[in-house]
Amino acid sequence: MKQYHFDFLCKKQEKEIRKTVIAKGNCVGMALDDAAKQAVSWFGTSDIYLESYFISNIF
């Protein structure tokens, strides 16, 4: 299983807000989908951007 760290960016009222979401899974697509849902919930808007991500192996 892999652990993915996704950094999301949201621009609200001329401010840039960043949030890192950690998701686990075997497939980056499914982990990104889960992380994006969490980020949308946290930001309160779907107007977000994926800024970066990295993968780490866990056992």
C-alpha distance matrix in Angstrom:
0.0 3.8 6.9 10.0 13.5 16.1 19.8 22.2 26.0 28.7 32.4 34.6 38.3 38.3 35.5 32.0 29.4 25.8 22.8 19.3 16.6 13.1 10.6 6.9 5.6 5.2 8.7 10.7 13.6 12.4 11.0 14.4 16.3 15.1 15.8 19.1 20.2 19.7 21.6 24.4 24.8 25.1 27.4 29.4 29.7 27.8 29.5 26.6 25.2 21.9 23.0 20.0 16.3 14.0 10.5 9.1 6.6 5.9 6.4
3.8 0.0 3.8 6.5 10.0 12.8 16.4 19.0 22.7 25.6 29.3 31.6 35.3 35.1 32.2 28.7 26.2 22.6 19.7 16.1 13.9 10.5 8.5 5.7 5.5 5.8 8.1 8.6 12.0 11.5 9.3 12.1 14.7 13.8 13.7 16.9 18.6 17.9 19.3 22.3 23.1 23.0 25.0 27.3 27.4 25.6 26.9 23.7 22.1 18.7 19.5 16.4 12.6 10.2 6.7 5.8 4.5 5.5 8.0
6.9 3.8 0.0 3.8 6.8 9.9 13.3 16.1 19.8 22.6 26.3 28.5 32.1 31.9 29.0 25.5 22.8 19.2 16.2 12.6 10.5 6.9 5.9 4.4 6.5 8.5 9.8 9.1 12.3 11.7 8.5 10.8 13.6 12.2 11.3 14.7 16.5 15.3 16.4 19.6 20.3 19.8 21.9 24.4 24.7 23.3 24.5 21.2 19.8 16.4 17.1 14.2 10.5 8.5 5.8 5.2 6.1 6.5 9.7
10.0 6.5 3.8 0.0 3.8 6.3 9.9 12.6 16.3 19.3 22.9 25.3 28.9 28.6 25.8 22.2 19.8 16.2 13.5 10.0 8.2 5.7 5.3 6.1 7.9 9.7 9.6 7.5 10.4 10.5 7.0 8.1 11.4 10.7 8.9 11.9 14.3 13.4 13.8 17.0 18.3 17.7 19.3 21.9 21.9 20.2 21.1 17.7 16.1 12.7 13.3 10.5 6.9 5.8 4.6 6.4 8.7 10.1 13.4
13.5 10.0 6.8 3.8 0.0 3.8 6.6 9.8 13.3 16.4 19.9 22.3 25.8 25.4 22.4 18.8 16.4 12.7 10.2 6.5 5.8 4.6 6.6 8.9 11.4 13.5 13.0 10.3 12.7 12.9 9.3 9.1 12.4 11.6 8.7 11.3 13.9 12.4 12.0 15.5 16.8 15.6 16.9 19.9 20.0 18.7 19.2 15.7 14.1 10.8 10.9 8.3 5.3 5.4 6.5 8.3 11.4 12.6 16.1
16.1 12.8 9.9 6.3 3.8 0.0 3.8 6.3 10.0 13.1 16.6 19.2 22.7 22.3 19.6 16.0 13.8 10.3 8.2 5.5 5.3 6.3 8.0 10.9 13.0 15.0 13.6 10.3 11.7 12.4 9.2 7.5 10.6 10.4 7.1 8.5 11.7 10.7 9.4 12.7 14.6 13.6 14.2 17.2 16.8 15.3 15.6 12.0 10.3 7.1 7.7 6.0 4.4 6.9 9.0 11.6 14.7 16.1 19.5
19.8 16.4 13.3 9.9 6.6 3.8 0.0 3.8 6.8 10.2 13.5 16.2 19.6 18.9 16.0 12.4 10.4 6.8 5.8 4.4 6.5 8.9 11.3 14.5 16.7 18.8 17.3 13.8 14.8 15.7 12.7 10.5 13.1 13.1 9.4 9.8 13.0 11.7 9.3 12.4 14.5 12.8 12.6 16.0 15.5 14.5 14.0 10.3 8.5 6.1 5.4 5.2 5.9 9.0 11.9 14.4 17.8 19.2 22.8
22.2 19.0 16.1 12.6 9.8 6.3 3.8 0.0 3.8 6.8 10.3 12.9 16.5 16.1 13.6 10.2 8.3 5.6 5.3 6.3 7.7 11.0 12.9 16.4 18.4 20.6 18.7 15.2 15.3 16.1 13.6 10.7 12.4 12.7 9.2 8.2 11.2 10.4 7.2 9.5 12.1 10.6 9.7 12.9 12.0 11.0 10.3 6.5 5.5 4.6 5.4 7.3 8.9 12.3 15.1 17.8 21.0 22.3 25.7
26.0 22.7 19.8 16.3 13.3 10.0 6.8 3.8 0.0 3.8 6.7 9.8 13.1 12.4 10.1 6.7 5.8 4.6 6.7 9.0 11.1 14.5 16.6 20.2 22.2 24.3 22.2 18.7 18.5 19.5 17.2 14.1 15.5 16.0 12.6 11.0 13.6 12.9 9.2 10.5 13.3 11.5 9.3 12.5 11.3 10.8 8.9 5.6 5.1 6.3 6.1 9.3 11.8 15.3 18.4 21.2 24.5 25.9 29.3
28.7 25.6 22.6 19.3 16.4 13.1 10.2 6.8 3.8 0.0 3.8 6.3 9.9 10.0 8.2 5.8 5.2 6.4 8.4 11.5 13.2 16.9 18.8 22.5 24.5 26.8 24.6 21.3 20.6 21.2 19.3 16.2 16.7 17.1 14.1 11.8 13.6 13.2 9.4 9.5 12.0 10.5 7.3 9.9 8.5 8.8 6.6 4.7 6.4 9.1 9.7 13.0 15.4 18.9 21.8 24.5 27.7 28.8 32.2
32.4 29.3 26.3 22.9 19.9 16.6 13.5 10.3 6.7 3.8 0.0 3.8 6.7 6.4 5.5 4.6 6.2 8.8 11.6 14.9 16.9 20.6 22.6 26.3 28.3 30.5 28.2 24.8 23.9 24.8 23.0 19.7 20.2 20.8 17.9 15.4 17.1 16.7 13.0 12.5 14.9 13.4 9.8 11.7 10.1 10.9 7.9 7.5 9.0 12.0 12.1 15.6 18.5 22.0 25.1 27.9 31.2 32.4 35.8
34.6 31.6 28.5 25.3 22.3 19.2 16.2 12.9 9.8 6.3 3.8 0.0 3.8 5.6 5.3 6.5 7.4 10.7 13.1 16.8 18.6 22.4 24.4 28.2 30.3 32.8 30.7 27.4 26.4 26.9 25.1 22.1 22.1 22.3 19.6 17.1 18.0 17.5 14.0 13.0 14.7 13.0 9.3 10.5 9.5 11.5 9.1 9.8 12.2 15.2 15.5 19.0 21.6 25.0 28.0 30.5 33.7 34.6 37.9
38.3 35.3 32.1 28.9 25.8 22.7 19.6 16.5 13.1 9.9 6.7 3.8 0.0 3.8 5.5 8.4 10.1 13.8 16.4 20.1 22.1 25.9 28.1 31.9 34.1 36.6 34.4 31.1 30.1 30.6 28.9 25.8 25.8 26.1 23.4 20.9 21.7 21.1 17.7 16.6 18.0 16.3 12.7 13.4 12.7 14.8 12.3 13.4 15.5 18.7 18.7 22.2 24.9 28.4 31.4 33.9 37.2 38.1 41.4
38.3 35.1 31.9 28.6 25.4 22.3 18.9 16.1 12.4 10.0 6.4 5.6 3.8 0.0 3.8 6.8 9.8 13.2 16.5 20.0 22.4 26.1 28.5 32.2 34.4 36.7 34.4 30.9 30.2 31.1 29.3 26.1 26.5 27.0 24.1 21.7 23.1 22.5 18.9 18.3 20.1 18.2 14.6 16.0 14.9 16.5 13.4 13.8 15.0 18.0 17.3 20.8 23.9 27.3 30.6 33.2 36.6 37.9 41.3
35.5 32.2 29.0 25.8 22.4 19.6 16.0 13.6 10.1 8.2 5.5 5.3 5.5 3.8 0.0 3.8 6.3 9.9 13.2 16.7 19.4 23.0 25.7 29.4 31.8 34.2 32.3 28.8 28.4 29.2 27.0 24.0 24.8 24.9 21.7 19.8 21.3 20.2 16.5 16.6 18.2 15.8 12.6 14.7 14.2 15.9 13.2 12.6 13.8 16.2 15.2 18.5 21.3 24.5 27.8 30.1 33.6 34.7 38.1
32.0 28.7 25.5 22.2 18.8 16.0 12.4 10.2 6.7 5.8 4.6 6.5 8.4 6.8 3.8 0.0 3.8 6.6 10.2 13.4 16.3 19.8 22.5 26.1 28.5 30.8 28.8 25.3 25.2 26.1 23.7 20.8 21.9 22.1 18.7 17.1 19.0 17.9 14.1 14.8 16.8 14.3 11.4 14.2 13.5 14.5 11.9 10.3 10.8 12.8 11.6 14.7 17.6 20.8 24.1 26.5 30.0 31.2 34.7
29.4 26.2 22.8 19.8 16.4 13.8 10.4 8.3 5.8 5.2 6.2 7.4 10.1 9.8 6.3 3.8 0.0 3.8 6.9 10.4 13.1 16.8 19.5 23.2 25.8 28.4 26.8 23.5 23.5 23.9 21.3 18.7 19.8 19.5 16.0 14.8 16.4 14.8 11.2 12.4 13.9 11.0 8.7 12.0 12.1 13.4 11.6 9.6 10.6 12.0 11.2 13.9 16.1 19.2 22.2 24.3 27.7 28.5 31.9
25.8 22.6 19.2 16.2 12.7 10.3 6.8 5.6 4.6 6.4 8.8 10.7 13.8 13.2 9.9 6.6 3.8 0.0 3.8 6.9 9.9 13.4 16.3 19.9 22.6 25.1 23.6 20.3 20.7 21.2 18.3 15.9 17.5 17.1 13.4 12.8 14.9 13.1 9.7 11.9 13.5 10.7 9.3 13.0 13.1 13.7 12.5 9.5 9.5 9.8 8.8 10.8 12.6 15.5 18.4 20.5 23.9 24.8 28.3
22.8 19.7 16.2 13.5 10.2 8.2 5.8 5.3 6.7 8.4 11.6 13.1 16.4 16.5 13.2 10.2 6.9 3.8 0.0 3.8 6.4 9.9 12.9 16.6 19.5 22.3 21.1 18.1 18.7 18.6 15.5 13.7 15.2 14.2 10.5 10.7 12.5 10.1 7.3 10.4 11.4 8.6 8.6 12.3 13.0 13.5 13.3 10.2 10.5 9.9 9.8 10.8 11.5 14.0 16.4 18.2 21.3 21.9 25.2
19.3 16.1 12.6 10.0 6.5 5.5 4.4 6.3 9.0 11.5 14.9 16.8 20.1 20.0 16.7 13.4 10.4 6.9 3.8 0.0 3.8 6.6 9.9 13.4 16.4 19.1 18.3 15.4 16.6 16.5 13.1 11.8 14.0 12.7 9.0 10.4 12.6 10.1 8.3 12.0 13.0 10.6 11.6 15.0 15.7 15.5 15.7 12.2 11.7 9.9 9.7 9.3 8.9 10.8 12.9 14.5 17.6 18.1 21.5
16.6 13.9 10.5 8.2 5.8 5.3 6.5 7.7 11.1 13.2 16.9 18.6 22.1 22.4 19.4 16.3 13.1 9.9 6.4 3.8 0.0 3.8 6.5 10.2 13.2 16.3 15.6 13.2 14.2 13.5 10.0 9.3 11.2 9.3 5.8 8.2 10.0 7.4 7.0 10.8 11.4 9.9 11.7 14.6 15.4 14.9 15.9 12.8 12.6 10.6 11.6 10.8 9.4 11.0 12.1 13.6 16.1 16.3 19.4
13.1 10.5 6.9 5.7 4.6 6.3 8.9 11.0 14.5 16.9 20.6 22.4 25.9 26.1 23.0 19.8 16.8 13.4 9.9 6.6 3.8 0.0 3.8 6.9 10.3 13.4 13.5 11.6 13.4 12.4 8.6 9.3 11.6 9.4 6.9 10.3 11.8 9.5 10.2 13.8 14.2 13.1 15.3 18.0 18.8 18.0 19.3 16.1 15.6 12.9 13.8 12.1 9.6 9.8 9.8 10.6 12.7 12.6 15.6
10.6 8.5 5.9 5.3 6.6 8.0 11.3 12.9 16.6 18.8 22.6 24.4 28.1 28.5 25.7 22.5 19.5 16.3 12.9 9.9 6.5 3.8 0.0 3.8 6.8 10.2 10.4 9.2 10.8 9.1 5.5 7.5 9.4 7.0 6.0 9.8 10.9 9.5 11.2 14.3 14.6 14.5 16.9 19.0 19.5 18.3 20.0 17.1 16.6 13.9 15.5 13.7 10.8 10.8 9.8 10.7 11.9 11.7 14.3
6.9 5.7 4.4 6.1 8.9 10.9 14.5 16.4 20.2 22.5 26.3 28.2 31.9 32.2 29.4 26.1 23.2 19.9 16.6 13.4 10.2 6.9 3.8 0.0 3.8 7.3 8.7 8.8 11.0 9.0 6.1 9.4 11.2 9.1 9.3 12.9 13.8 12.9 14.9 17.7 18.0 18.1 20.6 22.6 23.0 21.6 23.4 20.6 19.8 16.9 18.4 16.1 12.7 11.8 9.5 9.6 9.6 9.0 11.1
5.6 5.5 6.5 7.9 11.4 13.0 16.7 18.4 22.2 24.5 28.3 30.3 34.1 34.4 31.8 28.5 25.8 22.6 19.5 16.4 13.2 10.3 6.8 3.8 0.0 3.8 5.6 7.2 9.2 7.2 5.8 9.5 10.9 9.7 10.9 14.0 14.9 14.9 17.0 19.4 19.9 20.6 22.9 24.5 24.6 22.7 24.6 22.0 21.0 18.0 19.8 17.5 14.1 13.1 10.4 10.8 10.0 10.0 11.3
5.2 5.8 8.5 9.7 13.5 15.0 18.8 20.6 24.3 26.8 30.5 32.8 36.6 36.7 34.2 30.8 28.4 25.1 22.3 19.1 16.3 13.4 10.2 7.3 3.8 0.0 3.8 6.8 9.1 8.1 7.9 11.2 12.7 12.5 13.8 16.4 17.7 18.1 19.9 22.1 23.1 23.9 25.9 27.5 27.2 24.9 26.7 24.0 22.6 19.5 21.2 18.6 15.2 13.7 10.7 11.2 9.8 10.6 11.5
8.7 8.1 9.8 9.6 13.0 13.6 17.3 18.7 22.2 24.6 28.2 30.7 34.4 34.4 32.3 28.8 26.8 23.6 21.1 18.3 15.6 13.5 10.4 8.7 5.6 3.8 0.0 3.8 5.5 5.6 6.3 8.7 10.2 11.0 12.4 14.3 15.9 17.0 18.4 20.3 21.7 22.8 24.3 25.8 25.1 22.4 24.0 21.5 19.9 16.9 18.9 16.6 13.6 12.9 10.6 12.4 12.0 13.4 15.0
10.7 8.6 9.1 7.5 10.3 10.3 13.8 15.2 18.7 21.3 24.8 27.4 31.1 30.9 28.8 25.3 23.5 20.3 18.1 15.4 13.2 11.6 9.2 8.8 7.2 6.8 3.8 0.0 3.8 5.6 5.1 5.9 8.5 9.9 10.2 11.8 14.2 15.2 15.9 17.9 19.8 20.5 21.6 23.4 22.5 19.8 21.0 18.2 16.4 13.2 15.1 12.9 10.1 10.0 8.6 11.3 12.1 14.1 16.4
13.6 12.0 12.3 10.4 12.7 11.7 14.8 15.3 18.5 20.6 23.9 26.4 30.1 30.2 28.4 25.2 23.5 20.7 18.7 16.6 14.2 13.4 10.8 11.0 9.2 9.1 5.5 3.8 0.0 3.8 5.5 5.1 6.2 8.7 9.8 10.4 12.5 14.4 15.1 16.4 18.5 19.8 20.7 22.0 20.7 17.7 19.1 16.9 15.4 12.9 15.5 14.1 12.1 13.0 12.2 15.0 15.9 17.5 19.6
12.4 11.5 11.7 10.5 12.9 12.4 15.7 16.1 19.5 21.2 24.8 26.9 30.6 31.1 29.2 26.1 23.9 21.2 18.6 16.5 13.5 12.4 9.1 9.0 7.2 8.1 5.6 5.6 3.8 0.0 3.8 5.4 5.1 6.3 8.6 9.9 10.9 12.6 14.3 15.5 17.0 18.6 20.0 21.0 20.3 17.6 19.7 17.6 16.9 14.6 17.4 16.2 13.8 14.5 13.3 15.5 15.9 16.7 18.5
11.0 9.3 8.5 7.0 9.3 9.2 12.7 13.6 17.2 19.3 23.0 25.1 28.9 29.3 27.0 23.7 21.3 18.3 15.5 13.1 10.0 8.6 5.5 6.1 5.8 7.9 6.3 5.1 5.5 3.8 0.0 3.8 5.4 5.2 6.1 8.5 10.0 10.7 12.2 14.3 15.5 16.5 18.1 19.7 19.3 17.1 18.9 16.4 15.5 12.9 15.3 13.7 11.0 11.6 10.5 12.6 13.5 14.2 16.4
14.4 12.1 10.8 8.1 9.1 7.5 10.5 10.7 14.1 16.2 19.7 22.1 25.8 26.1 24.0 20.8 18.7 15.9 13.7 11.8 9.3 9.3 7.5 9.4 9.5 11.2 8.7 5.9 5.1 5.4 3.8 0.0 3.8 5.4 5.0 5.9 8.5 9.7 10.2 12.0 14.1 14.9 15.9 17.5 16.6 14.1 15.5 12.9 11.9 9.4 12.2 11.2 9.4 11.1 11.3 14.1 15.8 17.0 19.6
16.3 14.7 13.6 11.4 12.4 10.6 13.1 12.4 15.5 16.7 20.2 22.1 25.8 26.5 24.8 21.9 19.8 17.5 15.2 14.0 11.2 11.6 9.4 11.2 10.9 12.7 10.2 8.5 6.2 5.1 5.4 3.8 0.0 3.8 5.5 5.2 6.3 8.8 9.9 10.6 12.5 14.3 15.4 16.2 15.2 12.5 14.8 12.9 12.8 11.3 14.7 14.4 13.0 14.9 14.9 17.5 18.8 19.6 21.8
15.1 13.8 12.2 10.7 11.6 10.4 13.1 12.7 16.0 17.1 20.8 22.3 26.1 27.0 24.9 22.1 19.5 17.1 14.2 12.7 9.3 9.4 7.0 9.1 9.7 12.5 11.0 9.9 8.7 6.3 5.2 5.4 3.8 0.0 3.8 5.5 5.3 6.4 8.8 10.1 10.9 12.5 14.4 15.4 15.3 13.5 16.0 14.1 14.5 12.9 15.9 15.5 13.7 15.2 14.9 16.8 17.9 18.0 20.1
15.8 13.7 11.3 8.9 8.7 7.1 9.4 9.2 12.6 14.1 17.9 19.6 23.4 24.1 21.7 18.7 16.0 13.4 10.5 9.0 5.8 6.9 6.0 9.3 10.9 13.8 12.4 10.2 9.8 8.6 6.1 5.0 5.5 3.8 0.0 3.8 5.4 5.1 6.1 8.6 9.9 10.4 12.1 13.9 13.9 12.3 14.3 11.7 11.9 10.1 12.7 12.4 10.8 12.7 13.2 15.3 17.1 17.5 20.2
19.1 16.9 14.7 11.9 11.3 8.5 9.8 8.2 11.0 11.8 15.4 17.1 20.9 21.7 19.8 17.1 14.8 12.8 10.7 10.4 8.2 10.3 9.8 12.9 14.0 16.4 14.3 11.8 10.4 9.9 8.5 5.9 5.2 5.5 3.8 0.0 3.8 5.4 5.0 6.1 8.5 9.7 10.3 11.7 10.8 8.8 10.8 8.6 9.2 8.5 11.7 12.4 12.0 14.7 15.7 18.3 20.4 21.1 23.8
20.2 18.6 16.5 14.3 13.9 11.7 13.0 11.2 13.6 13.6 17.1 18.0 21.7 23.1 21.3 19.0 16.4 14.9 12.5 12.6 10.0 11.8 10.9 13.8 14.9 17.7 15.9 14.2 12.5 10.9 10.0 8.5 6.3 5.3 5.4 3.8 0.0 3.8 5.4 5.2 6.2 8.6 10.0 10.3 10.2 8.7 11.8 10.6 12.3 12.1 15.3 16.1 15.5 17.9 18.5 20.7 22.4 22.5 24.8
19.7 17.9 15.3 13.4 12.4 10.7 11.7 10.4 12.9 13.2 16.7 17.5 21.1 22.5 20.2 17.9 14.8 13.1 10.1 10.1 7.4 9.5 9.5 12.9 14.9 18.1 17.0 15.2 14.4 12.6 10.7 9.7 8.8 6.4 5.1 5.4 3.8 0.0 3.8 5.5 5.1 6.2 8.7 9.8 10.8 10.5 13.1 11.4 13.0 12.6 15.2 15.8 14.9 17.1 17.8 19.5 21.3 21.1 23.5
21.6 19.3 16.4 13.8 12.0 9.4 9.3 7.2 9.2 9.4 13.0 14.0 17.7 18.9 16.5 14.1 11.2 9.7 7.3 8.3 7.0 10.2 11.2 14.9 17.0 19.9 18.4 15.9 15.1 14.3 12.2 10.2 9.9 8.8 6.1 5.0 5.4 3.8 0.0 3.8 5.3 5.0 6.0 8.1 8.6 8.3 10.1 8.0 9.8 9.9 12.2 13.5 13.5 16.3 17.7 19.9 22.3 22.5 25.3
24.4 22.3 19.6 17.0 15.5 12.7 12.4 9.5 10.5 9.5 12.5 13.0 16.6 18.3 16.6 14.8 12.4 11.9 10.4 12.0 10.8 13.8 14.3 17.7 19.4 22.1 20.3 17.9 16.4 15.5 14.3 12.0 10.6 10.1 8.6 6.1 5.2 5.5 3.8 0.0 3.8 5.5 5.2 5.6 5.4 5.2 7.9 7.3 10.2 11.4 14.2 16.0 16.5 19.5 21.0 23.3 25.5 25.9 28.5
24.8 23.1 20.3 18.3 16.8 14.6 14.5 12.1 13.3 12.0 14.9 14.7 18.0 20.1 18.2 16.8 13.9 13.5 11.4 13.0 11.4 14.2 14.6 18.0 19.9 23.1 21.7 19.8 18.5 17.0 15.5 14.1 12.5 10.9 9.9 8.5 6.2 5.1 5.3 3.8 0.0 3.8 5.7 5.2 7.2 8.3 11.2 10.9 13.8 14.7 17.2 18.8 18.8 21.4 22.5 24.4 26.4 26.2 28.5
25.1 23.0 19.8 17.7 15.6 13.6 12.8 10.6 11.5 10.5 13.4 13.0 16.3 18.2 15.8 14.3 11.0 10.7 8.6 10.6 9.9 13.1 14.5 18.1 20.6 23.9 22.8 20.5 19.8 18.6 16.5 14.9 14.3 12.5 10.4 9.7 8.6 6.2 5.0 5.5 3.8 0.0 3.8 5.6 8.2 9.9 11.8 10.7 13.4 14.2 16.0 17.5 17.7 20.3 21.8 23.4 25.7 25.5 28.1
27.4 25.0 21.9 19.3 16.9 14.2 12.6 9.7 9.3 7.3 9.8 9.3 12.7 14.6 12.6 11.4 8.7 9.3 8.6 11.6 11.7 15.3 16.9 20.6 22.9 25.9 24.3 21.6 20.7 20.0 18.1 15.9 15.4 14.4 12.1 10.3 10.0 8.7 6.0 5.2 5.7 3.8 0.0 3.8 5.4 7.8 8.7 8.2 11.3 13.0 14.6 16.9 17.9 21.0 23.0 25.0 27.7 27.9 30.8
29.4 27.3 24.4 21.9 19.9 17.2 16.0 12.9 12.5 9.9 11.7 10.5 13.4 16.0 14.7 14.2 12.0 13.0 12.3 15.0 14.6 18.0 19.0 22.6 24.5 27.5 25.8 23.4 22.0 21.0 19.7 17.5 16.2 15.4 13.9 11.7 10.3 9.8 8.1 5.6 5.2 5.6 3.8 0.0 3.8 7.1 8.9 9.8 13.4 15.5 17.6 20.1 21.0 24.0 25.8 27.9 30.3 30.4 33.0
29.7 27.4 24.7 21.9 20.0 16.8 15.5 12.0 11.3 8.5 10.1 9.5 12.7 14.9 14.2 13.5 12.1 13.1 13.0 15.7 15.4 18.8 19.5 23.0 24.6 27.2 25.1 22.5 20.7 20.3 19.3 16.6 15.2 15.3 13.9 10.8 10.2 10.8 8.6 5.4 7.2 8.2 5.4 3.8 0.0 3.8 5.4 7.2 11.0 13.7 16.1 18.8 20.2 23.5 25.5 28.0 30.5 31.0 33.8
27.8 25.6 23.3 20.2 18.7 15.3 14.5 11.0 10.8 8.8 10.9 11.5 14.8 16.5 15.9 14.5 13.4 13.7 13.5 15.5 14.9 18.0 18.3 21.6 22.7 24.9 22.4 19.8 17.7 17.6 17.1 14.1 12.5 13.5 12.3 8.8 8.7 10.5 8.3 5.2 8.3 9.9 7.8 7.1 3.8 0.0 3.8 5.6 8.9 11.5 14.4 17.1 18.3 21.7 23.6 26.5 28.9 29.7 32.5
29.5 26.9 24.5 21.1 19.2 15.6 14.0 10.3 8.9 6.6 7.9 9.1 12.3 13.4 13.2 11.9 11.6 12.5 13.3 15.7 15.9 19.3 20.0 23.4 24.6 26.7 24.0 21.0 19.1 19.7 18.9 15.5 14.8 16.0 14.3 10.8 11.8 13.1 10.1 7.9 11.2 11.8 8.7 8.9 5.4 3.8 0.0 3.8 7.0 10.4 12.8 16.0 18.0 21.6 24.0 27.1 29.8 31.0 34.0
26.6 23.7 21.2 17.7 15.7 12.0 10.3 6.5 5.6 4.7 7.5 9.8 13.4 13.8 12.6 10.3 9.6 9.5 10.2 12.2 12.8 16.1 17.1 20.6 22.0 24.0 21.5 18.2 16.9 17.6 16.4 12.9 12.9 14.1 11.7 8.6 10.6 11.4 8.0 7.3 10.9 10.7 8.2 9.8 7.2 5.6 3.8 0.0 3.8 6.9 9.2 12.3 14.3 17.9 20.5 23.5 26.4 27.6 30.8
25.2 22.1 19.8 16.1 14.1 10.3 8.5 5.5 5.1 6.4 9.0 12.2 15.5 15.0 13.8 10.8 10.6 9.5 10.5 11.7 12.6 15.6 16.6 19.8 21.0 22.6 19.9 16.4 15.4 16.9 15.5 11.9 12.8 14.5 11.9 9.2 12.3 13.0 9.8 10.2 13.8 13.4 11.3 13.4 11.0 8.9 7.0 3.8 0.0 3.8 5.9 9.2 11.6 15.3 18.1 21.4 24.4 26.2 29.5
21.9 18.7 16.4 12.7 10.8 7.1 6.1 4.6 6.3 9.1 12.0 15.2 18.7 18.0 16.2 12.8 12.0 9.8 9.9 9.9 10.6 12.9 13.9 16.9 18.0 19.5 16.9 13.2 12.9 14.6 12.9 9.4 11.3 12.9 10.1 8.5 12.1 12.6 9.9 11.4 14.7 14.2 13.0 15.5 13.7 11.5 10.4 6.9 3.8 0.0 3.8 5.8 7.9 11.6 14.4 17.7 20.8 22.7 26.1
23.0 19.5 17.1 13.3 10.9 7.7 5.4 5.4 6.1 9.7 12.1 15.5 18.7 17.3 15.2 11.6 11.2 8.8 9.8 9.7 11.6 13.8 15.5 18.4 19.8 21.2 18.9 15.1 15.5 17.4 15.3 12.2 14.7 15.9 12.7 11.7 15.3 15.2 12.2 14.2 17.2 16.0 14.6 17.6 16.1 14.4 12.8 9.2 5.9 3.8 0.0 3.8 7.2 10.8 14.2 17.4 20.8 22.9 26.5
20.0 16.4 14.2 10.5 8.3 6.0 5.2 7.3 9.3 13.0 15.6 19.0 22.2 20.8 18.5 14.7 13.9 10.8 10.8 9.3 10.8 12.1 13.7 16.1 17.5 18.6 16.6 12.9 14.1 16.2 13.7 11.2 14.4 15.5 12.4 12.4 16.1 15.8 13.5 16.0 18.8 17.5 16.9 20.1 18.8 17.1 16.0 12.3 9.2 5.8 3.8 0.0 3.8 7.1 10.6 13.9 17.3 19.7 23.3
16.3 12.6 10.5 6.9 5.3 4.4 5.9 8.9 11.8 15.4 18.5 21.6 24.9 23.9 21.3 17.6 16.1 12.6 11.5 8.9 9.4 9.6 10.8 12.7 14.1 15.2 13.6 10.1 12.1 13.8 11.0 9.4 13.0 13.7 10.8 12.0 15.5 14.9 13.5 16.5 18.8 17.7 17.9 21.0 20.2 18.3 18.0 14.3 11.6 7.9 7.2 3.8 0.0 3.8 7.0 10.3 13.6 15.9 19.6
14.0 10.2 8.5 5.8 5.4 6.9 9.0 12.3 15.3 18.9 22.0 25.0 28.4 27.3 24.5 20.8 19.2 15.5 14.0 10.8 11.0 9.8 10.8 11.8 13.1 13.7 12.9 10.0 13.0 14.5 11.6 11.1 14.9 15.2 12.7 14.7 17.9 17.1 16.3 19.5 21.4 20.3 21.0 24.0 23.5 21.7 21.6 17.9 15.3 11.6 10.8 7.1 3.8 0.0 3.8 6.8 10.3 13.0 16.6
10.5 6.7 5.8 4.6 6.5 9.0 11.9 15.1 18.4 21.8 25.1 28.0 31.4 30.6 27.8 24.1 22.2 18.4 16.4 12.9 12.1 9.8 9.8 9.5 10.4 10.7 10.6 8.6 12.2 13.3 10.5 11.3 14.9 14.9 13.2 15.7 18.5 17.8 17.7 21.0 22.5 21.8 23.0 25.8 25.5 23.6 24.0 20.5 18.1 14.4 14.2 10.6 7.0 3.8 0.0 3.8 6.8 9.6 13.1
9.1 5.8 5.2 6.4 8.3 11.6 14.4 17.8 21.2 24.5 27.9 30.5 33.9 33.2 30.1 26.5 24.3 20.5 18.2 14.5 13.6 10.6 10.7 9.6 10.8 11.2 12.4 11.3 15.0 15.5 12.6 14.1 17.5 16.8 15.3 18.3 20.7 19.5 19.9 23.3 24.4 23.4 25.0 27.9 28.0 26.5 27.1 23.5 21.4 17.7 17.4 13.9 10.3 6.8 3.8 0.0 3.8 6.5 10.1
6.6 4.5 6.1 8.7 11.4 14.7 17.8 21.0 24.5 27.7 31.2 33.7 37.2 36.6 33.6 30.0 27.7 23.9 21.3 17.6 16.1 12.7 11.9 9.6 10.0 9.8 12.0 12.1 15.9 15.9 13.5 15.8 18.8 17.9 17.1 20.4 22.4 21.3 22.3 25.5 26.4 25.7 27.7 30.3 30.5 28.9 29.8 26.4 24.4 20.8 20.8 17.3 13.6 10.3 6.8 3.8 0.0 3.8 6.8
5.9 5.5 6.5 10.1 12.6 16.1 19.2 22.3 25.9 28.8 32.4 34.6 38.1 37.9 34.7 31.2 28.5 24.8 21.9 18.1 16.3 12.6 11.7 9.0 10.0 10.6 13.4 14.1 17.5 16.7 14.2 17.0 19.6 18.0 17.5 21.1 22.5 21.1 22.5 25.9 26.2 25.5 27.9 30.4 31.0 29.7 31.0 27.6 26.2 22.7 22.9 19.7 15.9 13.0 9.6 6.5 3.8 0.0 3.8
6.4 8.0 9.7 13.4 16.1 19.5 22.8 25.7 29.3 32.2 35.8 37.9 41.4 41.3 38.1 34.7 31.9 28.3 25.2 21.5 19.4 15.6 14.3 11.1 11.3 11.5 15.0 16.4 19.6 18.5 16.4 19.6 21.8 20.1 20.2 23.8 24.8 23.5 25.3 28.5 28.5 28.1 30.8 33.0 33.8 32.5 34.0 30.8 29.5 26.1 26.5 23.3 19.6 16.6 13.1 10.1 6.8 3.8 0.0
